[in-house]
Amino acid sequence: MKTRLIRIGNSRGIRIPKPLIEEAGLEDEVVLSVVGTGLMIEGASTVRSGWSEAAQELRERGEHGLLDEPEWEWNAHAVISEVASA
């Protein structure tokens, strides 16, 4: 689709037809990026979107943590001794 840049104060903008906005799933906030000689417009993702659903799935599978169990145990005394001897 070809369109024109329009003046908006000291800036410029484009009018994006409603069907394109709906098809792309864009809402009020977007992220603009320069790609080569063009611009990419992407929907701004909501912080932590999907985390609630992911946590629910973990609970349903009986997995209670988001991280693997550590393979080692912190030993502050050994670290202090090692630093002191260096």
ABEGO torsion letter per residue (X at the ends): XBBBBBBBEABBBBBBBAAAAAAAGBBABBBBBBBEABBBBBBBBBBGBGAAAAAAAAAAAGBABABBBBABBBBAAAAAAAAAAX
